[in-house]
Amino acid sequence: MSEERAGPLWQLSATELIAAYGRGTTTPQEVLAATLERVEEVNPRLNALITLNGDGARAAATASTERWRAGQARGPLDGVPITIKDSLLVAGLRATWGSPLYADHVPQTDETPVARLREAGALILGKTNVPEFTVQGYTDNPLFGPTRNPWDTDLTPGGSSGGAVAAVAAGLGALAIGTDGGGSIRRPASHTGLVGFKPSRGTVPRERGFPAILLDFEAAGPIARCVDDIIAAMSVIGAPSAIGSSSDETVARCRVLFAPTFGDAPVDPEIAASVAAAAAELDRQGHRVTQAAHFDLADAIGDIWPVVSQTGVAWLLSRHADWKGNVGSAIAAMAETGAKLSAVQYLGALDAVAGMRRRFAQHFEPYDLLLTPTAAALPWPATETHPPTIAGQPVSPRGHAVFTPLANALGLPAISLPCGPSSRRLPIGFQLVAREGADAFLLSVARDYERKAGLRYRWPKL
């Protein structure tokens, strides 16, 4: 190839693929063949893809190749291999949601973001692994077992979009579409050196999908190896306002509030140092970064999240008379706890969210962005639910996840970007959060940061 980076076809980004197709230096059929070979080579070690759409992807690649030859390409994802999280519905492909309860479920219609991808000519490579009902921060389930991190296969890639990030990090598709109900795109992206974007509430429609057990706290969004690919994906699955000025080349100086931690939550020292360096880089690039002495606006999340998630699981299973014996023990326990929660407690949790929204709007008025670590812990063993300690302190099962749910509860756009790795070369990420509806602005800042910092994806040795 001439202008794109040298290397295997499966390593090219979506934007590099589109450029190569336009020059005629490769075709979607050739790219898909190389990607399927890569799947065969490394997926058995990762367990990222759990349902392959080989025949469907080949047919789509043939049609895409013909469009490119005829000069009739459909846009920035035509011919790009993409994986879909197994909590999103793809017509004709099994959709299990990681649960024996849905082991044989094959939907007949695409969920809205999938339909948009198909119409845009994307090659749907298959479905990626999830924890059961996507309510845990690691990726394992009774049907398919654990997904492993390409940077160290003894470790988890996090969750719940663990299969999605493992696929993109290993070259099993240029892009993945995941869901994020409490950080499920951003934290796994940080654990695998990727970019993960959670859009503002309602930016990506979710019609014709599984029941919304996390209400509108959950959003569908893209995972990629660079911000340009995130923008390309959002131009297809999101509202026009989701990209808007993100194509601009320049970014105005931003006012950034840097919160090294929330409350007194422990953070791994290597993560703390790496994220502080990212804050310094933002400042060097001309943004005005102010470090918060104490940030307690998210303290209520620890009480809100269990009520919403446990009640959601209990409600879902109440619709299935045969659920006992057909879900994992952790989900059964969540359902039993959720069934005991009262309407008063549920309404109290929603009222607490409303109170957080008011407090955040007032406190955040002097700032454009909030900067935090994406995750409080480095990846932990793949078969364990969570790290029991962080920085030498015992933590709850959500101790690693303290920074991301704020954006979900308030409906804000948030992105995870890679920063300096750990001493063991494990990836680390930092999070930027903007005001609701400011998706285009956030993507512009993220792309500007990536370019000025010289970030390029580094490949794991698999």
C-alpha positions, 0 to 999 in steps of 0.5 A: 500500500502507498499512503496508509500505514504499512502492516497487515490489512486488519491493522488499518483504522476505519478512516485508513480503510476508507482512504485505501478503498478510495484509492483502489489499493485494497477492497472490502473483500480483501480486508474482510478475508484478512480480518477473518484470518486474524479472528481464526488466529487469536480469538480462541485465546481471547474469547472476544467474538462469540457469534461469527457472521462469516457468510453475512459479512462476506456478502456485505463485503462483495456488495461494498466492493462493487459500490466502491468500484462503481464510485457509489460508496455509502460513506465513512463506514462502507466496507469497514469490519465492525463487531456488535456487542451481544446486548444489541440486536442484529437480525438473524444473529443469536443475541444472548445478552450473556444469559442462558435465559436467551441462549436460543434468541435470534431476533428478526430485526436490527436494533436502530444503531445496527440498522444504520450501520447496515444501511451505511455499508458496514461489514457486521463481523459478529457479536462480542461477549458480555457479562450476563445482562451487562450489569457487571464490570468484568466479562464472563457469563454462564454461556461462553465463559470469560473474555481475556485482555489482549495485553495479558490474557491472564487478565480481564479487559473489564466490562461490560463491553469486554468482548468489544474492546478485546476485539478492537485491541486485537485487530478483530475489526476496526470498530466495535459498537458497545453499550455503556450503562455505568462506564461499560464502554469507557473503562474497558477501553482504558484497560485495552489502550483504546478510545471509548465514547459514551454519547449524551442521553438520547443521541443514539436511538435504541429502538427494537432492543432488549428491555431497558433495565438501566433506563436511559442511563445506558447509551450505545456508542463506539470503541476504536483505536483513534478518535477519527474512527469514533467520529466516523461511527457517530456520523452513522449511528448518532444524531447530526449534532453528535459530530457537528463541529467535531470536524473542525481542525482547531479547538478553543482554549478549554476550562478543565476541572481535574479531579484526581479522585472522587471523595476519598476513593483510592486510585492505583498510584500508577494510574494517578501518575499517568492521569496527572501527566495527561492533565499536564499535557492538556495544560501544555496544549493551552487549556486551563486546567484547575485541580479540584481539592475535593470532588464529592458531587458523585458521592450519591452514585454508590447508593443510586447504582445498586437500586437501579441495577438490582431493581432493573434485573428483578423487573426483567426476570419477573417477566420470565416465569422460568428464570430460576435455574436459567441465570447465573448465581450473581444475577439471581442474587441481584434479582432477589435483592431488587425484588425486596426494594420498595417503590419509595427506595426506587423513587428516592434513587431517581430523586437523588439523581435529580439532586446530583444534576442540579448540584453538578450544573451549579458547580460545573458552571465555570468549566467546560470539561471534567477530567478524571481517571477512567478506572481506579484499578489496573486490569485484574484476573480474568475470572475474578469479578473485581479487584478486592483492594486498590492502592492497599485499601479494601474496596467494594465490587464497584470500587474500580468503577467510581469515576464513570457512572456520573456521566450515565446518571446525568446523561453527559457525553464522556470519552476515555483516551489512552495515557501512559501505560503502567510499569508492566505496559498495561494500558491506562486511560483518562476520562473527559466529560462535557455538558449534556449535548456537547458531544461534538465539542468533546470529540473535537477536543479529544481529537485535538488532544490526540493529535497534539500529544502524538498518540498512536495505537500500540499493538499487543504481542499476541 
